[in-house]
Amino acid sequence: MNRSARLARLGLTLGTAAVLAIGLTSSAEAATGNIRYFGASGQEARIDNPPDNVCINLQFRAQLLANNTNKTVSYFFGANCTNFTGNLAPGRAVAYNNPLSVRVIG
């Protein structure tokens, strides 16, 4: 086999491995579903397919926080995931803890 054919084959192999690794990694880094929350004056917001281990500041304090994802969510009283308040299992909701930030923990 000539040298250019070997280099082409090696490049194809490395490229395929990289695509597979990135594809598998990205699918494992986000929860499936959404986090819904409601404010005191009736506002509603949601975060679709939130990423794992990333602090997300809510748009307003949540009087009701619902975890409709497949992973556990930590919620925090303060912005930037400060003042840990609790964990919320998949399919659960919590009221009147007034969180201002969340993080999917898996």
Secondary structure as GFF3:
##gff-version 3
##sequence-region A 1 106
A	DSSP	alpha_helix	3	27	.	.	.	ID=ss1
A	DSSP	beta_strand	33	38	.	.	.	ID=ss2
A	DSSP	beta_strand	44	48	.	.	.	ID=ss3
A	DSSP	beta_strand	56	57	.	.	.	ID=ss4
A	DSSP	beta_strand	64	69	.	.	.	ID=ss5
A	DSSP	beta_strand	73	76	.	.	.	ID=ss6
A	DSSP	three_ten_helix	79	81	.	.	.	ID=ss7
A	DSSP	beta_strand	84	88	.	.	.	ID=ss8
A	DSSP	beta_strand	93	95	.	.	.	ID=ss9
A	DSSP	beta_strand	101	104	.	.	.	ID=ss10
###
